[in-house]
Amino acid sequence: MSAMWKRLPMPMPILMPLLMAMLTAFCLTACAGRQASSGSSAAAIEVAAGVYVLRGAPGEASPDNLGRVGNAGFIVGPAGVLAIDSGTSYRQGQALLGAVAEVTDRPVRLLLLTHTRQEFLFGAAAFQQRGIPVAMHGKAAGLMAARCEGCLKTLRRMLGEDEMRGTIVVKPDRQFEDAHSLALIGRPVRVLYFGHSAGPGDIAVFDEDTGTLFAGGLLDQGRVSDVQDSDLAGWTTALAALHALPVRRIVPGHGPVTGAGLIGTVESYLAQLVAGAQKLLDAGAALSEVPDGLQLGEFKDWDQYDTIHRRNAAVVFLRLEQQRLTR
């Protein structure tokens, strides 16, 4: 018997029930903490009447955040629910459906995928498994089919087979080509499409009752937007169109819910990015000098500035260089 047990003054018949009670209490507390943590990662926050958001974490997808870095959400109407984006895995799609069930027993009528980035797509299989149709723009669907199997392999390596179990690249049940209105949940919702902008087939979703815009890939809050798939002129046109809407709040693709001023902030970033790249090109800079040479102090505290912004600088520089060579 160890010295610790020898020092205990209580007789063993009295001590053991006490230790078991203490252990049970500890386990209950620990389990409750894990449940609260798990639940909070998939908790729906009501940001306007009948409009809910599940927030993503800052930073890149990693084992620590289980890849939950993009925002997802849903709109509850008298006739049902519209879900918008679905998370990084089948498990996260299930969590989104669970969050809906916590709020309402009305049926989920449709899942809309706003754009082709892994943190918004891969929960869709959980919806199809329950017979809920998945819809996205045809060009976004084509891009997803062309490259997302590779994204999925990377996520499996990064997050593990257990976390990604059941996750597949879905084929959308519905594809569309134009902006349109949805009446299937009993409240007016508009699907906005402005052509190739932040990416091919990128859409936004506007809830007319509350003035809430789910911006998808068009707008990120406090995080550098990725220009890799973009048409910058088309993106600028799309942002100008958003100014004309009666937007009261924005659910960005990444970052916290914010006001309509975000539209101008993203416009400013894109304009400064292009102007900075053009200045370096005119000065005869080499591509290797561009990531360090194109610094935008106004945005240096944004999430992913040291990674995505540096890549953005090189991408835009190369595009401008190509334009000059083909004139």
Secondary structure in CASP SS format (residue, H / E / C, confidence):
PFRMAT SS
TARGET T0000
AUTHOR 0000-0000-0000
METHOD secondary structure of the structure
MODEL  1
M C 1.00
S C 1.00
A H 1.00
M H 1.00
W H 1.00
K H 1.00
R H 1.00
L C 1.00
P C 1.00
M C 1.00
P C 1.00
M H 1.00
P H 1.00
I H 1.00
L H 1.00
M H 1.00
P H 1.00
L H 1.00
L H 1.00
M H 1.00
A H 1.00
M H 1.00
L H 1.00
T H 1.00
A H 1.00
F H 1.00
C H 1.00
L H 1.00
T H 1.00
A H 1.00
C H 1.00
A H 1.00
G H 1.00
R H 1.00
Q H 1.00
A H 1.00
S H 1.00
S H 1.00
G H 1.00
S H 1.00
S H 1.00
A C 1.00
A C 1.00
A C 1.00
I E 1.00
E E 1.00
V E 1.00
A E 1.00
A C 1.00
G C 1.00
V E 1.00
Y E 1.00
V E 1.00
L E 1.00
R C 1.00
G C 1.00
A C 1.00
P C 1.00
G C 1.00
E C 1.00
A C 1.00
S C 1.00
P C 1.00
D C 1.00
N C 1.00
L C 1.00
G C 1.00
R C 1.00
V C 1.00
G C 1.00
N C 1.00
A E 1.00
G E 1.00
F E 1.00
I E 1.00
V E 1.00
G E 1.00
P C 1.00
A C 1.00
G E 1.00
V E 1.00
L E 1.00
A E 1.00
I E 1.00
D C 1.00
S C 1.00
G C 1.00
T C 1.00
S C 1.00
Y H 1.00
R H 1.00
Q H 1.00
G H 1.00
Q H 1.00
A H 1.00
L H 1.00
L H 1.00
G H 1.00
A H 1.00
V H 1.00
A H 1.00
E H 1.00
V H 1.00
T C 1.00
D C 1.00
R C 1.00
P C 1.00
V E 1.00
R E 1.00
L E 1.00
L E 1.00
L E 1.00
L C 1.00
T C 1.00
H C 1.00
T C 1.00
R C 1.00
Q H 1.00
E H 1.00
F H 1.00
L H 1.00
F C 1.00
G C 1.00
A H 1.00
A H 1.00
A H 1.00
F H 1.00
Q H 1.00
Q H 1.00
R C 1.00
G C 1.00
I C 1.00
P C 1.00
V E 1.00
A E 1.00
M E 1.00
H E 1.00
G H 1.00
K H 1.00
A H 1.00
A H 1.00
G H 1.00
L H 1.00
M H 1.00
A H 1.00
A H 1.00
R H 1.00
C H 1.00
E H 1.00
G H 1.00
C H 1.00
L H 1.00
K H 1.00
T H 1.00
L H 1.00
R H 1.00
R H 1.00
M H 1.00
L H 1.00
G C 1.00
E C 1.00
D C 1.00
E C 1.00
M C 1.00
R C 1.00
G C 1.00
T C 1.00
I C 1.00
V C 1.00
V C 1.00
K C 1.00
P C 1.00
D C 1.00
R E 1.00
Q E 1.00
F E 1.00
E C 1.00
D C 1.00
A C 1.00
H E 1.00
S E 1.00
L E 1.00
A C 1.00
L C 1.00
I C 1.00
G C 1.00
R C 1.00
P C 1.00
V E 1.00
R E 1.00
V E 1.00
L E 1.00
Y E 1.00
F C 1.00
G C 1.00
H C 1.00
S C 1.00
A C 1.00
G C 1.00
P C 1.00
G C 1.00
D C 1.00
I E 1.00
A E 1.00
V E 1.00
F E 1.00
D E 1.00
E C 1.00
D C 1.00
T C 1.00
G C 1.00
T E 1.00
L E 1.00
F E 1.00
A E 1.00
G E 1.00
G C 1.00
L C 1.00
L C 1.00
D C 1.00
Q C 1.00
G C 1.00
R E 1.00
V C 1.00
S C 1.00
D C 1.00
V C 1.00
Q C 1.00
D C 1.00
S C 1.00
D C 1.00
L H 1.00
A H 1.00
G H 1.00
W H 1.00
T H 1.00
T H 1.00
A H 1.00
L H 1.00
A H 1.00
A H 1.00
L H 1.00
H H 1.00
A C 1.00
L C 1.00
P C 1.00
V C 1.00
R C 1.00
R E 1.00
I E 1.00
V E 1.00
P E 1.00
G C 1.00
H C 1.00
G C 1.00
P C 1.00
V C 1.00
T E 1.00
G C 1.00
A C 1.00
G H 1.00
L H 1.00
I H 1.00
G H 1.00
T H 1.00
V H 1.00
E H 1.00
S H 1.00
Y H 1.00
L H 1.00
A H 1.00
Q H 1.00
L H 1.00
V H 1.00
A H 1.00
G H 1.00
A H 1.00
Q H 1.00
K H 1.00
L H 1.00
L H 1.00
D H 1.00
A C 1.00
G C 1.00
A C 1.00
A C 1.00
L H 1.00
S H 1.00
E H 1.00
V H 1.00
P H 1.00
D H 1.00
G H 1.00
L C 1.00
Q C 1.00
L C 1.00
G H 1.00
E H 1.00
F H 1.00
K C 1.00
D C 1.00
W C 1.00
D E 1.00
Q C 1.00
Y H 1.00
D H 1.00
T H 1.00
I H 1.00
H H 1.00
R H 1.00
R H 1.00
N H 1.00
A H 1.00
A H 1.00
V H 1.00
V H 1.00
F H 1.00
L H 1.00
R H 1.00
L H 1.00
E H 1.00
Q H 1.00
Q H 1.00
R H 1.00
L H 1.00
T C 1.00
R C 1.00
END
